[in-house]
Amino acid sequence: MISQRKVSSHSQWQPLKEVWVGGTYPADFYQHLGNKSHDIFAKITEITNKDFDNLTDTLEKLGVTVVRPQFDRIDDFLDEHDHLLKPPVSPCDIALTLGDTLHLMPQYTSEVNPYQRAVDDYRQAGQKIHVIDRATPEPWAWMIFASVVRAGKDILIDYQPNIPESKKYTYLVAQELAKDYRVHLSGTGDHNDGVFCPIRPGHIFTSHYRKVYDSSFPGWSVFHLPDTTYKNLQHVGIADKWYLPGVDYGHFNADIMAVAEQWLGNPQETVFEVNMLVVDEKNIICGAYDEMAFQYFESLGITPHLVEFQSRYFWDAGIHCVCSDIHRSGGREDYWPERGDSGIYYITEW
C-alpha cells in the first residue's frame, strides 16, 4: 500500500528495504538512427536488461522491493538538438536518500522522471522529496551523489578539487548538513563508491587507491583488494573507452560514439570489485568474483551474492552505481560518539 512507502537511509549497510535499479531505453528508441545503429544499441540493450533482470531477481529473493524506471515517450529523453540523453543506468548519480529526504538531480525535462510513479507514491505517503534546481543553480546541483558516503551521524563528501564551483558549493551544502551531522570533506575528485565500500560497522573494503582511513573511519579494519578484473581483462577494439563481452563492435565505433559519446565514462577509474551493494550486515551483492574477497566476506559471516554486470565496461557502472537505496531500516546511529559535536571536518590522508 502507498501508505507503507518510506524514504529513509542513514548508512550504506543497514537492512535494505527498497531500492531503485537502473534501466536503459527500449530498443525502439533507436529506430530513428537507421538499421545498423539500431541493431547495435538493441544488442547493448539486450545485454544490459539481462543484467538488470538478474540483479532485480537477486534483490527480490533477499526481500528487497525493487523499483525500475519507466519510459513512455522518446521525446521526453531528447535534448534540444534531438539527441538521446543518457538513459538512467546509474540511479546512484541522480537520487540520494539522506536521512528522511530523497534528493533528486533532474536529468531530463523538468516534468519527466523515469521513476516518477514511485516519487508520486512517496509524496502521497508524506515523505520528503527535494528536487534540485539545476537552472539557477542551487548549491546541491554541484553535488556528486556517488561521492557521498552515509555512516550514521557522519557523512563523507568528496568534491572536484579542480573545479572552483564544486568546492565552493559543496562547502555550502556541508554547512547546511553540519547542523545535524559531522560532515567530512575531501577533495580527491574520485567517486567514493568506485574506490571503497564500508560493508558493516567496523569494516572497510577498499582498492589500492586508498591506503589509510585513520581520520575517516577511525578504528575500523581495512581489507585491501590485491588485484582487479580490469587488469586481467583482454581488451578488444577500443577497450579503453568501452567494452562488451562477446560483442565485437569496435569497427562500429564511429556509429556508437555518434550516439553515446557523452554517455561513456572511463572504466579504468572504477574498481568494480569494490562497487558493491550491501543488503544488510549478512548479505552483499558483488559484480565480480574475487577469491580472496569472497573468503574475507565469509570469514565475517557475510554471504556474497555474485551478480555479474556484464555491461559495466560500456556504461562504466558497477553494482552500487546502478542502484540507489531509498529505504533502509534503522535510525541515525553514532558510530564514533567520541568525535563530538556536529560540524565540518577535513580529511587529509586521502
C-alpha positions as a printed Julia matrix, in Angstrom:
350×3 Matrix{Float64}:
  0.0     0.0     0.0
  1.11    3.56   -0.69
  1.0     4.47    2.99
  3.81    1.99    3.6
  6.25    3.64    1.16
  9.06    5.24    3.11
 12.1     7.38    2.38
 14.83    6.77    4.95
 18.51    5.83    4.76
 21.19    6.59    7.32
 24.04    4.29    6.27
 25.35    2.07    3.49
 24.79   -1.17    5.44
 21.55   -1.09    7.46
 18.87   -3.54    6.18
 17.79   -2.57    2.68
 14.03   -2.41    2.14
 13.52   -0.54   -1.14
 15.95    0.31   -3.93
 15.9     1.89   -7.36
 17.61   -0.2   -10.03
 18.76    1.33  -13.32
 17.39    0.8   -16.79
 18.06    1.55  -20.43
 15.81    2.65  -23.25
 13.57    0.25  -25.15
 15.18   -0.87  -28.39
 12.61    1.04  -30.45
 14.01    4.33  -29.09
 16.87    3.76  -31.53
 14.71    3.18  -34.62
 15.36    6.66  -35.99
 19.13    6.02  -36.11
 18.97    3.62  -39.05
 19.21   -0.16  -39.19
 22.89   -0.55  -38.34
 22.91    1.7   -35.26
 19.53    0.35  -34.18
 20.88   -3.21  -34.25
 23.97   -2.23  -32.25
 22.02   -0.5   -29.49
 19.34   -3.19  -29.49
 22.11   -5.68  -28.63
 23.54   -3.39  -25.93
 20.01   -3.01  -24.54
 19.51   -6.78  -24.51
 22.75   -7.39  -22.59
 22.09   -4.56  -20.13
 18.48   -5.53  -19.42
 19.53   -9.12  -18.77
 21.97   -7.77  -16.17
 19.25   -5.66  -14.55
 16.8    -8.57  -14.54
 19.35  -10.77  -12.75
 20.05   -8.06  -10.19
 16.33   -7.48   -9.61
 15.74  -11.2    -9.15
 18.55  -11.45   -6.56
 17.32   -8.44   -4.62
 13.72   -9.63   -4.55
 14.8   -13.06   -3.32
 16.52  -11.22   -0.45
 13.24   -9.49    0.38
 14.02   -6.08   -1.13
 11.41   -4.05   -3.03
 12.81   -3.02   -6.42
 11.71   -0.01   -8.48
 12.64    0.07  -12.18
 12.41    3.11  -14.49
  9.59    3.52  -16.97
  9.83    5.03  -20.44
  6.67    6.35  -22.08
  7.81    8.63  -24.9
 11.15    9.05  -26.62
 10.58   12.82  -26.81
 10.92   13.02  -23.02
 14.54   11.88  -23.25
 15.85   14.08  -26.07
 17.97   17.2   -25.67
 17.4    20.47  -27.52
 19.2    19.0   -30.55
 17.01   15.87  -30.55
 19.89   13.71  -29.34
 19.13   10.97  -26.86
 20.29   11.77  -23.34
 21.99    9.06  -21.33
 19.46    6.53  -20.0
 19.12    6.17  -16.21
 21.55    3.28  -15.97
 23.04    4.68  -12.74
 20.32    5.99  -10.4
 23.07    6.42   -7.8
 24.02    9.56   -9.76
 20.53   11.05   -9.79
 18.98   10.07   -6.45
 20.37   10.26   -2.92
 18.42    9.43    0.22
 19.98   11.21    3.14
 18.16   10.72    6.42
 14.46   11.15    5.71
 14.84   13.17    2.48
 15.16   11.97   -1.11
 17.28   14.4    -3.14
 16.66   14.2    -6.9
 19.03   15.54   -9.58
 16.92   16.18  -12.71
 18.43   14.73  -15.88
 15.65   15.13  -18.42
 12.87   17.68  -18.85
 11.6    19.24  -15.64
  8.36   17.28  -15.96
  9.94   13.86  -16.59
 11.5    11.44  -14.17
 11.62    7.76  -15.2
 10.93    6.9   -11.53
  8.11    9.44  -11.25
  5.41    6.94  -10.28
  7.43    5.93   -7.23
  8.16    9.57   -6.38
  4.44   10.34   -6.54
  3.78    7.45   -4.15
  6.38    8.77   -1.69
  4.8    12.22   -1.79
  1.34   10.76   -1.23
  2.76    8.89    1.76
  4.02   12.2     3.18
  7.71   11.59    2.52
 10.2    14.43    1.9
 11.3    14.99   -1.7
 13.85   17.63   -2.73
 14.03   18.21   -6.48
 17.26   20.1    -7.08
 17.14   23.31   -9.1
 19.82   22.93  -11.78
 18.77   26.02  -13.73
 19.62   28.65  -11.12
 21.55   26.55   -9.9
 21.27   25.85   -6.19
 24.37   24.55   -4.33
 23.05   20.97   -4.34
 23.34   20.97   -8.15
 27.13   20.64   -7.75
 26.93   17.57   -5.53
 28.31   14.25   -6.79
 25.99   11.72   -5.2
 28.33    8.78   -5.83
 30.89   10.58   -3.65
 28.59   10.84   -0.63
 29.02    8.13    2.0
 26.5     7.89    4.85
 27.7     6.49    8.15
 25.0     7.42   10.66
 25.83   10.77   12.26
 28.87   11.07    9.98
 28.74   11.95    6.29
 31.74   11.85    3.95
 31.61   14.07    0.85
 34.2    14.33   -1.9
 34.31   17.23   -4.37
 36.19   18.04   -7.59
 39.28   19.99   -6.45
 39.99   21.44   -9.91
 36.52   22.93  -10.28
 36.13   26.02   -8.05
 32.32   25.78   -8.12
 32.45   22.19   -6.9
 34.5    23.13   -3.85
 32.51   26.31   -3.13
 29.03   24.83   -3.39
 29.87   21.51   -1.77
 31.01   23.55    1.22
 27.67   25.39    1.27
 25.81   22.07    1.28
 28.15   20.86    4.04
 27.24   23.92    6.1
 23.57   23.04    5.74
 24.11   19.41    6.73
 26.53   20.25    9.55
 23.62   21.41   11.67
 22.75   17.75   12.26
 25.81   15.77   11.09
 29.55   15.6    11.32
 30.43   16.32    7.68
 33.87   15.22    6.48
 35.13   16.84    3.28
 37.81   15.59    0.91
 38.96   16.75   -2.5
 40.29   13.69   -4.3
 37.97   14.04   -7.28
 37.11   10.34   -7.09
 33.7     8.74   -6.94
 33.93    7.24   -3.47
 31.86    4.19   -4.43
 34.42    3.39   -7.13
 37.32    3.04   -4.7
 35.96    1.72   -1.39
 32.93    0.26    0.34
 32.04    0.21    4.06
 30.48   -3.24    4.4
 29.37   -3.14    8.05
 30.3    -1.22   11.21
 34.0    -1.78   11.85
 34.95   -2.98    8.36
 36.1    -1.25    5.16
 36.65   -2.98    1.81
 38.95   -0.91   -0.38
 41.07   -0.83   -3.51
 44.74    0.02   -3.87
 43.75    3.67   -4.42
 43.01    4.22   -0.75
 45.58    3.22    1.85
 44.57    4.62    5.23
 41.31    5.58    6.91
 42.59    6.87   10.24
 40.55   10.08   10.2
 37.62    8.99    8.03
 36.83    5.61    9.65
 38.98    5.57   12.81
 39.41    2.18   14.45
 37.86    0.2    11.6
 39.7    -2.72    9.99
 40.56   -2.38    6.3
 40.69   -5.11    3.67
 42.76   -4.11    0.63
 41.8    -5.69   -2.66
 45.04   -7.14   -4.09
 44.04   -7.07   -7.77
 41.18   -6.21  -10.11
 39.46   -7.87  -13.04
 40.23   -4.88  -15.26
 43.96   -5.6   -15.09
 43.32   -9.11  -16.31
 40.81   -8.17  -18.98
 41.86   -8.99  -22.52
 40.96   -5.78  -24.28
 39.39   -5.79  -27.7
 38.73   -2.91  -30.06
 38.54    0.34  -28.11
 38.61   -1.26  -24.67
 39.98    1.9   -23.04
 36.64    3.63  -23.71
 34.15    0.77  -23.71
 33.97   -3.0   -23.89
 31.18   -5.57  -24.09
 31.76   -9.29  -23.61
 31.14  -11.31  -26.73
 30.39   -8.23  -28.83
 32.95   -7.14  -31.41
 31.66   -3.7   -32.28
 35.0    -1.92  -32.5
 34.57   -1.42  -36.24
 31.26    0.35  -35.49
 32.92    2.72  -33.06
 32.01    5.85  -35.03
 28.34    4.83  -35.01
 28.41    4.16  -31.28
 30.19    7.42  -30.5
 27.72    9.38  -32.61
 25.01    8.35  -30.17
 26.74    7.54  -26.9
 29.98    9.5   -26.62
 28.53   11.63  -23.81
 27.2     8.53  -22.07
 30.55    6.82  -21.63
 32.91    7.29  -18.71
 36.34    5.85  -18.05
 36.04    2.26  -16.8
 39.73    2.27  -15.87
 38.94    4.63  -12.99
 36.35    2.39  -11.34
 37.34   -0.68   -9.37
 34.2    -2.71   -9.95
 35.07   -5.26   -7.24
 34.57   -2.6    -4.54
 31.49   -1.11   -6.23
 29.09   -3.31   -4.27
 25.63   -3.04   -2.75
 25.32   -4.02    0.9
 21.87   -5.52    1.51
 22.43   -5.93    5.23
 25.22   -6.98    7.58
 24.87  -10.59    6.4
 24.44  -10.14    2.63
 26.3    -8.21   -0.05
 25.88   -8.12   -3.84
 29.1    -8.21   -5.87
 29.52   -7.58   -9.56
 32.74   -9.55   -9.99
 34.28  -12.61   -8.38
 37.5   -12.38   -6.37
 38.55  -15.44   -4.39
 40.33  -13.57   -1.58
 37.47  -11.1    -1.25
 34.83  -13.82   -1.04
 36.88  -15.65    1.59
 37.1   -12.42    3.55
 33.33  -11.89    3.42
 32.68  -15.44    4.55
 35.11  -15.03    7.46
 32.87  -12.19    8.67
 29.7   -14.23    8.26
 28.7   -12.26    5.15
 27.22  -14.09    2.16
 28.44  -12.62   -1.15
 25.88  -12.83   -3.96
 27.53  -12.69   -7.38
 25.54  -10.77   -9.99
 27.86  -10.07  -12.88
 27.02   -6.76  -14.51
 28.43   -7.7   -17.9
 27.82   -4.31  -19.46
 29.8    -2.46  -16.8
 32.66   -1.7   -19.2
 30.25    0.02  -21.56
 28.28    2.07  -19.03
 31.21    2.48  -16.59
 28.88    1.36  -13.81
 29.16   -1.27  -11.09
 26.51   -2.73   -8.81
 26.46    0.22   -6.41
 26.26    2.66   -9.34
 23.17    1.02  -10.81
 21.26    1.2    -7.52
 20.01    3.92   -5.21
 18.78    2.84   -1.8
 15.55    4.61   -0.94
 14.69    2.87    2.32
 16.9     1.15    4.85
 15.53    0.26    8.26
 17.24    1.62   11.35
 17.97    5.05   12.74
 20.84    7.51   12.59
 23.42    5.76   14.75
 26.53    7.42   16.14
 29.39    5.02   15.39
 32.04    7.4    16.78
 30.5     9.26   19.75
 33.98   10.3    20.83
 34.15   12.59   17.78
 31.93   15.11   19.49
 29.63   17.72   18.05
 28.19   18.22   14.62
 30.18   20.4    12.25
 32.54   20.36    9.27
 35.77   18.38    9.35
 38.51   17.79    6.78
 40.02   14.51    5.67
 43.73   14.88    4.97
 45.13   11.41    4.35
 43.36   10.88    1.03
